Amino acid sequence: MFAKIFLGAVDEGETHMKLKLLFVVNVDWFFLSHRLPIALEALRQGYEVHIATTLTDKIKVLQGHGLVIHPLSLDRSGAGLWAASHEAWQIYRLFKDVKPDVVHLVTIKPVLFGGLAARFARVPAVVSAVSGLGFVFVAKGVKAAVRRWLVSSLYRWALGHHNQQVIFQNSDDLTCLARLAHLSDQKVTIIRGSGVDLTQYRAIPFSTGVPVILLAARLLVDKGIREFVQSAQILRQRGLSAKDARFVIVGEPDAANPASLCPDELAQWAEKNLVELWGHRTDMPQVMGAAHLVVLPSYYGEGLPKVLIEAAACGRAVVTTDHPGCRDAIEPNKTGLLVPIKNALALADAIEYLIKNANIRERMGASGRALAEKEFAIEKTVAEHVEIYRKLLDKSELQ
């Protein structure tokens, strides 16, 4: 039997009639940053909402929201066959214990292992959120190819539930997995990102100081952090001094990810005055407001980077890569510029162009705000998810 933390006063006579929605997410901070508004709306509509996740220091944040919390142990750094089997068994036992009406699986391991477990546990309805394909589908080499084949086989099983909706954030991921897993058009949908609260992320006037060029991300190699630093170095060599532009990195290493940068490398960049390290921040609307340009030179397996839609909401132009997910977050040459992946020179050229052309930069930012209002409002994203729950539950009642 799974331990659970029941939070919030609930009338015993009411709970047995409520539909149970169970989120399975790799780690609690990702749920808070990317899925919490959906859970809160489901609560408002009368669902009994459960969250199964690896718990960190964010548990106190979760405790104020009236969720039923189930601790999970999912290793985000990868796992051998025995560990993977144990993780899948955990989720299966959880499903048998909770008996959810619908499960919402978020991030790669929950989608894979939760999808398999849902079939064996006979969960009535399954939502699988593919928020990027991760490093498995972009890694090179023989070992990576074998791992990719194994993961592809798992996806075919995990996405084979009879009453399931698979949500993608970009068309490249949809095309790739729909082919691998033989998904019908009726089983897939695109929801562009996790949404943004337009009342928190507002377009405020630019400061009159030195332009701030911002990269905000988990500090992984595949997020293009090194290319960003190299572009700063190139521009310094071209004569662009610290009085002309400040290059800022926001975020921290992710020790659980094998692609994480090490703190020593970051410290060396700061000592050379190439970049400013602002660390982990919880006030991202204010951080975005301090920026003049937002950069994400990622070649990670992105879904649709949240930082890019937050930048758009704040009326900030972006420079990002012509890579799945990243290119889907902007309107090229209208809300930002695209550059090739792993190309620090092209990145430097794009950054320099927008530093020196403030009017174009600001016009792109205004177009970004309009795009965010049209496509990325959190209310729109939440409504689309809740409607998916409704349709799946209606279908399960007919079966």
C-alpha positions, -999 to 999 in steps of 0.1 A, spaced: 0 0 0 13 34 -9 19 61 17 -1 92 9 -3 127 24 -39 138 24 -42 176 24 -72 198 29 -105 191 47 -128 169 26 -162 157 36 -162 119 38 -197 118 23 -187 137 -8 -154 121 -18 -168 87 -29 -188 105 -57 -160 126 -70 -141 117 -101 -104 109 -93 -77 126 -114 -42 114 -108 -11 133 -121 21 113 -123 51 136 -128 88 129 -124 95 156 -98 74 180 -78 90 213 -90 81 204 -126 45 198 -117 43 232 -99 59 251 -127 41 234 -156 8 217 -145 -5 232 -112 -30 255 -129 -47 225 -145 -49 207 -112 -64 237 -95 -91 241 -121 -99 204 -119 -103 209 -81 -126 238 -87 -147 217 -110 -151 190 -84 -124 165 -91 -105 147 -63 -70 155 -75 -40 133 -67 -3 139 -75 23 112 -75 58 125 -78 93 125 -65 92 150 -36 119 176 -29 118 207 -8 87 219 -27 64 197 -6 53 226 16 42 245 -16 21 216 -26 5 213 8 -16 244 5 -35 232 -26 -58 204 -13 -42 177 -33 -37 140 -22 1 135 -25 17 101 -32 55 100 -29 72 83 -58 109 74 -63 118 81 -99 154 84 -109 158 112 -135 194 103 -143 185 71 -160 182 36 -147 191 0 -154 165 -27 -162 160 -36 -125 155 0 -114 132 7 -143 111 -24 -135 108 -13 -99 96 22 -110 70 7 -133 58 -16 -105 55 14 -81 32 31 -106 12 0 -112 6 -5 -75 -3 31 -72 -30 28 -98 -44 -3 -82 -45 14 -48 -60 48 -59 -83 35 -87 -83 68 -106 -109 76 -132 -83 94 -153 -45 96 -151 -24 125 -165 11 113 -172 37 140 -176 74 137 -186 91 107 -202 92 81 -174 57 86 -163 45 85 -199 64 53 -206 60 34 -173 26 49 -164 12 41 -199 22 5 -195 9 4 -159 -24 20 -169 -31 -8 -194 -24 -36 -169 -43 -18 -141 -72 -12 -164 -73 26 -157 -104 39 -176 -88 70 -192 -53 81 -199 -38 114 -208 -1 112 -219 17 146 -222 48 144 -243 66 175 -233 97 169 -255 115 138 -264 145 144 -243 182 136 -250 174 100 -261 162 111 -295 191 136 -301 220 117 -287 246 102 -311 264 68 -312 257 31 -311 247 30 -274 223 59 -281 208 42 -311 201 10 -291 185 30 -263 164 49 -288 152 16 -303 142 3 -268 125 36 -259 106 35 -292 94 0 -285 82 11 -250 63 41 -265 44 17 -288 31 -1 -257 27 29 -235 6 48 -260 -16 18 -269 -44 23 -243 -78 20 -258 -90 53 -243 -61 76 -244 -52 111 -256 -16 119 -264 -7 156 -261 22 170 -280 37 205 -278 51 207 -313 44 190 -346 79 174 -350 74 154 -318 39 144 -330 51 133 -364 79 113 -349 60 94 -322 28 90 -342 49 71 -367 68 50 -342 37 42 -320 12 40 -349 -11 66 -334 -43 76 -352 -52 112 -358 -80 109 -333 -56 100 -305 -32 129 -308 -35 167 -303 -12 196 -300 -13 221 -271 14 247 -275 32 247 -242 21 249 -206 6 283 -208 15 316 -192 -3 339 -167 -6 371 -187 -14 390 -155 19 381 -139 40 382 -171 33 417 -184 49 438 -211 66 466 -191 87 494 -205 124 487 -212 149 501 -188 172 528 -201 204 511 -188 228 488 -205 209 461 -225 205 428 -206 208 397 -228 192 369 -208 194 331 -209 172 314 -184 172 276 -183 182 245 -164 220 246 -169 224 217 -192 249 214 -221 221 208 -245 204 240 -236 231 258 -255 247 274 -225 282 271 -239 272 285 -272 257 315 -254 290 321 -235 310 317 -267 287 342 -285 294 367 -256 331 361 -261 328 367 -298 310 400 -293 335 411 -267 362 405 -293 343 426 -318 345 455 -293 311 452 -276 320 460 -240 302 455 -208 289 490 -212 272 480 -244 256 447 -232 253 425 -201 251 387 -207 231 371 -179 225 334 -171 196 325 -148 193 290 -135 213 263 -117 229 230 -126 206 199 -125 227 172 -108 202 145 -116 207 151 -153 238 136 -170 240 167 -193 243 192 -164 271 218 -164 294 217 -134 296 247 -111 334 251 -117 328 258 -154 302 284 -145 325 301 -120 353 303 -146 330 322 -170 320 346 -143 356 352 -133 364 361 -169 335 386 -168 319 369 -198 286 365 -181 267 374 -149 254 344 -129 221 353 -112 214 317 -100 180 302 -94 152 328 -93 116 326 -81 107 361 -95 109 353 -132 84 381 -142 107 406 -127 138 390 -142 121 390 -177 112 427 -171 148 435 -165 159 419 -198 160 435 -232 165 403 -252 159 367 -243 181 339 -258 177 302 -258 202 284 -281 188 249 -272 193 217 -290 177 197 -262 146 176 -269 123 205 -261 85 203 -261 78 241 -262 102 260 -239 83 278 -212 109 305 -210 102 315 -246 64 320 -241 72 339 -209 95 362 -229 68 367 -254 42 376 -227 67 401 -213 71 417 -247 107 406 -252 121 396 -285 139 363 -285 168 346 -303 165 308 -304 174 278 -325 158 264 -356 150 232 -336 118 214 -327 100 232 -299 121 263 -300 110 273 -335 74 265 -325 74 291 -298 80 321 -321 70 336 -354 104 339 -372 115 374 -380 83 387 -364 87 379 -327 123 368 -328 152 353 -348 161 317 -355 197 305 -357 212 271 -364 220 248 -335 255 247 -321 265 278 -340 280 304 -317 289 327 -346 254 328 -360 241 333 -324 265 362 -319 254 378 -352 217 376 -343 223 390 -308 244 418 -321 218 428 -347 191 431 -321 213 449 -296 221 475 -323 186 478 -336 165 486 -306 134 497 -327 133 463 -344 139 445 -310 110 464 -294 87 458 -324 94 421 -322 86 422 -285 53 438 -291 44 411 -316 55 385 -291 30 399 -266 2 397 -292 12 361 -299 11 352 -262 -23 367 -258 -36 347 -288 -19 313 -282 -3 310 -248 -28 323 -222 -30 299 -192 -68 300 -193 -67 286 -229 -43 259 -220 -62 248 -189 -95 247 -207 -81 225 -234 -68 200 -209 -100 199 -189 -120 193 -221 -98 163 -229 -106 149 -195 -143 153 -201 -142 136 -235 -122 106 -223 -145 102 -192 -176 104 -214 -161 77 -237 -151 55 -207 -188 55 -195 -199 41 -229 -175 12 -228 
